[in-house]
Amino acid sequence: MLMSRWRPLPGDLPPAVRRLVEELRTNKDHSKLTLTSLAGKTAYSRSSWHRYLNGRALSPWAAVEALGRFARADREFLRVLWESASSAWETGAPAGPAAPREDVPTTGEAAGQEPSNPEPRFPPHAARRALSWRLTAGAVAVACILLAVMLLLRPWNHGADDGDVPSGAPEGAPAWPWALNPSGELSTGAACKDRSCQGQDPYREGCDRDSSTIHALSGLGRTLRLEYSPACRAAWAEVDPARGTARLLVAAAGATTQAATPGAFRTAMVAADQHRARACVVIAGQQFGVTEHDSWFGPVSGDSTGSG
C-alpha cells in the first residue's frame, strides 16, 4: 500500500504507467532515500525524479533499474512493468499524461507543491509520435556535437585535476574528468578489485553496480548503511540524509579506516569481505553503527570502529 504522503496521480494516466509509478513509489519508500539522495546517486536530477514519481514524465529504464537496485526489488518484474508503461506512453491514451518539462523547477519532495507553471498536455498521439522522433533526432545530433567538442577540449587524461569533485565524494577524490578504466575488467563494470579498491570511491570505480546493503540502521533522523560489492570485494558506508553529520567511517580488520568529511553521504572503500566490515556515523555527540549481524547506538566514547 502506498504511503499517504504521496500526491494523487493524474486521473488520465494510462493504467500501465500508473502501475509503474506506484511500484517506483513503493521502491523509493523501501529505499528510504530522499529525492536529493537519488539525484546524487544517479544520473537524474531531483526535479526529474519528482516528475517520474508523480506521473509527469516516463522514467527511463536506467532510472527504474537504479531505484530498484537501491530497494533490492525484482529487476525482471520492474522490466516488465516498464516495457508495458513505455508502450502505453508511446501510443497514448484518450487523454495523455502531462508533458515532461525539463525546465520546471522542483519545489518539494514527492509530497511537495506542484510546479508553479502549468504543464501543457500532449498533442494527439500521432502528432506526438512525430514530434518525439524530431526531438530525439535533434537531441542525438546535439549530443554528438557536444561530445566531439568535449573530447577535443577536455581529453580524459589520467590524473587531471580540473573541474569539480561531485558532492558527497570522499576526501581527496580526484576532480572531473575521471580516469578511464585501466584494468580491462569491463565485463563487471568495476575498475578495481580487492586491495586496489582500498581508499577508492565506490561510484567512480563502478563498485555500486552490484552492491547490496549488508545492514542498515535508522536513528536521529538518519539511516546508516553498510554497503558491499562482491565484484570489487570492498565495503563502504553511506548515510542519508548526510547534512549535519560529524563523522562517517567504515573499518575492517587489516584495512585502514576510511573517514568521510563532515556532511558527506559516503566514505571511500575498505578492501574487506562483508563479514569483517563495520560502519559508524556520529551526530551531535551520539553514534550508531552496524556490522553484518550487529548494531549499536549511544553517546560517543572513544573510537567505535577501530583502525583494524
C-alpha positions in Angstrom: 0.0 0.0 0.0 1.3 3.5 -0.9 2.1 5.8 1.9 -0.3 8.7 2.4 2.3 11.4 1.8 2.3 10.8 -1.9 0.2 13.1 -4.1 -2.6 11.6 -6.1 -1.6 10.6 -9.6 -3.2 12.3 -12.7 -6.6 10.7 -13.4 -5.9 10.4 -17.1 -2.7 8.4 -16.6 -2.7 5.2 -18.6 -3.1 2.2 -16.3 0.2 0.6 -17.3 2.0 3.9 -16.5 0.1 4.2 -13.2 1.2 0.7 -12.2 4.9 1.5 -12.9 4.7 4.8 -11.0 3.1 3.1 -8.0 5.8 0.5 -7.9 8.5 3.2 -8.2 6.9 5.0 -5.2 6.9 1.8 -3.2 10.6 1.2 -4.0 11.5 4.7 -3.0 9.8 4.2 0.3 11.6 1.0 0.9 15.0 2.5 -0.1 14.4 5.4 2.4 16.2 7.7 0.0 15.2 11.3 -0.5 14.9 12.9 -3.9 18.2 14.7 -3.3 19.9 11.5 -2.4 18.5 9.8 -5.5 19.8 12.7 -7.7 23.3 12.3 -6.0 23.4 8.5 -6.6 22.1 8.5 -10.2 22.4 10.4 -13.4 18.9 12.0 -13.0 18.2 15.3 -11.3 16.0 15.9 -8.3 13.4 17.6 -10.5 13.4 14.6 -12.9 12.8 12.2 -10.1 9.9 14.4 -9.0 8.3 14.1 -12.4 8.9 10.4 -12.7 7.3 9.7 -9.3 4.3 11.9 -10.0 3.5 10.6 -13.4 4.6 13.8 -15.2 7.2 12.1 -17.3 8.0 8.4 -18.1 11.1 7.4 -16.2 14.0 5.9 -18.4 14.8 2.2 -17.8 18.2 3.2 -16.3 16.4 5.2 -13.7 13.9 2.4 -12.9 16.7 -0.1 -12.7 18.8 2.1 -10.3 15.9 2.7 -7.9 15.1 -0.9 -8.0 18.6 -1.8 -7.1 18.6 0.6 -4.1 15.3 -1.0 -2.9 16.5 -4.6 -3.7 13.5 -5.1 -5.9 12.9 -7.8 -8.6 14.6 -6.5 -11.7 12.7 -8.7 -14.1 9.4 -7.6 -12.7 10.3 -4.0 -13.0 11.4 -4.5 -16.6 8.0 -6.0 -17.5 6.2 -3.0 -15.8 8.5 -0.5 -17.6 8.1 -2.1 -21.1 4.3 -2.1 -20.6 4.3 1.5 -19.4 6.7 2.6 -22.2 4.3 1.1 -24.9 1.3 2.8 -23.3 3.1 6.1 -23.1 4.2 5.9 -26.7 0.8 5.0 -28.2 -1.0 7.4 -26.0 -4.4 7.3 -24.3 -7.7 9.2 -24.9 -6.2 11.9 -22.6 -2.5 11.6 -22.3 -0.4 12.5 -19.2 1.2 15.9 -18.8 4.2 16.5 -21.0 7.7 16.4 -19.3 9.3 19.8 -18.9 13.0 19.8 -18.0 12.8 23.5 -17.1 10.1 23.0 -14.5 11.7 23.7 -11.1 11.2 21.2 -8.3 9.5 22.9 -5.3 9.5 20.0 -2.9 9.7 16.2 -2.3 7.2 13.8 -3.9 4.7 15.2 -1.5 5.6 18.8 -2.2 3.9 21.5 -4.1 3.0 21.3 -7.8 5.3 23.4 -10.1 4.1 26.9 -10.4 3.9 26.8 -14.2 1.1 24.8 -15.6 2.3 22.0 -17.9 0.8 21.6 -21.4 -1.0 18.5 -22.5 0.4 16.2 -25.1 -1.0 16.6 -28.7 -2.9 13.7 -30.2 -0.7 10.6 -30.2 0.1 10.6 -33.9 1.4 14.1 -33.9 3.1 13.5 -30.6 5.0 10.5 -32.0 6.2 12.6 -35.0 7.3 15.3 -32.6 9.1 12.7 -30.4 11.1 11.5 -33.4 12.1 15.0 -34.3 13.1 15.9 -30.8 15.1 12.6 -30.4 17.0 13.2 -33.6 17.8 16.7 -32.7 18.9 15.7 -29.2 21.2 13.0 -30.6 22.8 15.4 -33.0 23.4 18.0 -30.3 24.9 15.3 -28.0 27.3 14.1 -30.7 28.5 17.7 -31.3 28.9 18.3 -27.6 30.8 15.0 -27.2 33.2 15.9 -30.0 33.9 19.3 -28.5 34.4 17.8 -25.1 36.9 15.3 -26.4 38.8 18.0 -28.2 38.9 20.5 -25.4 38.9 18.2 -22.3 40.8 15.0 -23.0 40.3 12.2 -20.5 43.8 12.3 -19.1 44.6 10.2 -16.0 45.2 12.4 -13.0 43.7 15.6 -14.5 42.6 17.9 -11.7 40.3 20.4 -13.4 36.6 20.5 -12.8 34.6 19.8 -9.7 34.5 16.9 -7.3 31.0 15.5 -7.0 29.0 16.3 -3.9 29.5 13.7 -1.2 32.7 12.2 -2.7 35.4 11.1 -0.2 38.1 13.5 0.8 40.9 13.6 -1.7 38.8 12.2 -4.6 40.1 13.4 -8.0 38.1 16.0 -9.9 36.5 15.5 -13.3 37.5 14.2 -15.8 37.8 10.8 -14.3 40.4 8.4 -15.5 39.5 5.7 -17.9 39.3 2.2 -16.6 42.9 0.8 -16.8 42.2 -2.7 -15.5 40.3 -4.1 -18.5 37.5 -5.5 -16.2 34.8 -4.0 -18.3 32.6 -7.1 -18.1 31.9 -6.5 -14.4 31.8 -2.7 -14.8 34.3 -2.4 -11.9 37.7 -0.7 -12.3 39.2 -2.1 -9.1 39.2 -5.3 -7.1 40.4 -6.3 -3.6 43.3 -4.1 -2.3 43.3 -1.9 -5.4 39.9 -0.6 -4.2 41.3 0.5 -0.8 40.6 4.2 -0.4 38.8 4.5 -3.8 35.4 6.0 -4.4 32.8 3.2 -4.9 30.8 5.1 -7.5 33.7 6.2 -9.6 35.1 2.7 -9.6 31.7 1.2 -10.6 31.5 -0.9 -7.4 28.0 0.4 -6.7 26.6 -1.5 -9.8 26.4 -4.9 -8.0 26.4 -3.6 -4.4 23.9 -4.5 -1.8 23.1 -3.2 1.7 24.6 -5.6 4.3 23.0 -3.9 7.3 21.1 -0.6 7.8 20.1 1.2 10.9 17.9 4.3 11.4 18.3 6.8 14.2 18.4 10.6 14.9 16.7 11.2 11.6 19.3 9.4 9.6 19.7 6.0 8.0 23.2 4.4 8.1 24.0 1.7 5.5 26.9 -0.7 5.2 27.4 -1.4 1.5 29.3 -4.3 -0.1 30.3 -5.1 -3.7 31.1 -8.7 -4.5 32.8 -7.8 -7.7 35.1 -5.3 -6.0 35.3 -7.3 -2.7 35.1 -4.0 -0.9 32.8 -2.2 1.5 31.8 1.4 2.3 29.4 3.4 4.5 26.6 5.7 3.4 24.3 7.9 5.5 21.1 9.6 4.4 20.5 12.5 4.8 24.1 13.4 5.3 23.6 17.0 6.4 24.7 17.7 10.0 26.8 14.5 10.4 30.1 15.0 12.2 31.8 11.7 11.2 31.1 8.8 8.9 33.5 5.9 8.9 34.0 2.4 7.6 36.5 0.0 9.0 37.7 -3.6 8.8 40.4 -5.7 10.4 43.6 -5.4 8.3 42.5 -2.4 6.4 42.9 1.4 7.1 39.7 3.0 8.3 38.1 5.4 5.8 36.5 8.5 7.1 34.4 10.9 5.1 34.4 14.7 5.6 31.5 16.1 7.8 28.3 16.2 5.8 29.4 13.7 3.1 27.0 10.9 2.4 29.5 8.1 1.7 33.1 7.0 2.5 35.8 5.6 0.4 36.1 1.8 0.3 37.9 -0.6 2.5 39.2 -3.8 1.0 37.4 -6.4 3.1 34.7 -9.0 2.8 31.2 -8.3 4.2 31.8 -10.3 7.3 34.6 -8.1 8.6 33.4 -4.6 7.7 31.7 -2.2 10.0 30.3 1.3 9.6 29.7 4.2 12.1 28.2 7.7 12.0 28.5 10.4 14.6 25.8 13.1 15.0 25.7 15.7 17.8 27.7 13.6 20.2 25.8 10.4 19.5 26.9 7.5 17.4 25.4 4.4 15.9 27.0 1.7 13.8 26.4 -1.6 12.1 28.2 -4.8 11.1 26.8 -7.6 9.1 24.9 -9.1 12.1 25.2 -6.4 14.8 24.3 -2.8 15.6 24.9 -0.3 18.4 23.7 3.1 19.5 24.9 5.5 22.2 27.0 8.5 23.2 30.4 9.0 21.6 33.1 7.3 23.7 36.4 6.8 22.0 37.0 5.1 18.7 33.9 3.0 18.0 35.3 1.4 14.8 38.9 0.9 15.4 41.6 1.1 12.7 42.0 -2.6 12.1 
